[in-house]
Amino acid sequence: MTVRLKDFYADWCGPCKTQDPILEELEADYPDVSFEKVDVDDEQEIANQYQVRSLPTLIVENDDGVVDRFVGVTQREDIESALKQAGA
């Protein structure tokens, strides 16, 4: 099963910069998970598809669909729990 984490962000978003180091650590620890950064300024259609209204927004999904969604800076433990729930 494919597990993906979509990170919806913008370059001007301060909290997004706070979230980045946490995601970089997780990416190193979970090589089988696809980490996808989505710049909402460049990819508005995708952001609208996922109904992103605030930044950062993290969406964990697998082949069955969205498993979990986080809005705002999210702690590593919460993201890790969602990744495991998704099958990582």
N, C-alpha and C positions, 0 to 999 in steps of 0.2 A: 504494500500500500504506500502510495506517495503522500508524504506530509509536507505541507508548505506553510511558511509564515510570511504573510504579506505585511510589510511595514509601510504604511501611508504617512508621508512626511512632506515637509517643504524646507528649502534652504534657510528661509527666514524664521523658522520655528525654533525658539529657544528650548522648549521641552523636548523637541525631537533630538536635539544635540545631547541632551541629558540621557535619552534612551539609547543612543548609539553604542556606547561602550558595553552595555548589558547585552545588546543583540550581537555584538562582535564576539563576546565570550561564548554565548550560546551557539553561535555559528561554528566556532572552533570545537565545541564539545559535542555537537550533533551534526556530523558530516553528511548523514543520510537525509537531513531535512533541507528542503529547498528554501533558502531565504531570499525573498524578492523585495527590493525597495521600489516603492511607487511614489514618484514625485507628483503630488496632486496638481501642481502648476502645469506640468507637462502632460499628465495622464488624467485629465478631468473626467473623461468618459468612464474609465475604470473606477475612479473614486465614486462617481455617481452610481455605478452598477452595485457597488458595495455599500452605498448610502453613508459614505464618510462625511461627517459634519464637523468633527473636531480633530485636532492633531496633538500628538501622534495617535493613530489608530493602528492596532495590530490585529490581524485576523489569522487564526490558525485553522487550516482546513486540510482535509484528506480527500480521498476519492469519493467519499459519501457526501461531502459538502463542508460547510462551516462547522467547526467543533467549538470554537470559542472566539470571543471578540473582546478587546481591551481598548479603552479610550483614556488617554492621558498616560503619563509616565507610569510604567508597570514594572514591578519588581521581578527579578529573575525567577524566584520560586514559583510565582503565579504563571509565568510564561512556560516554565519547565513542566509544570503540572499539566497544562493544556497540551503541550507537545506529546507528553506520554499518553494522555487520554486519546490523542489523535492517532497513536500507534508508533511514535518515534522510539 
